[in-house]
């Protein structure tokens, strides 16, 4: 396990401590949770961009058109 020191404005540190207290966890655990969320979002975006670069824009738009049609049909 690594140790990381970060610099934050005092007001942001106070808000993070309050959030951690509200969630009944330590600031350390909160930061770990937030880092996990950010990394998961980054990984999902990277996978999406990789798949999108291999795909066909024409096929992708056709799929979206079909989804729009189904959504509109279900609204009626």
Secondary structure by P-SEA (a helix, b strand, c coil): cbbbbbbbcaaaaaaaaaaaaaacccaaaaaaaaaaaaaaaaaaaaaaaaaaaaccaaaaaaaaaaaaaaaaaaac
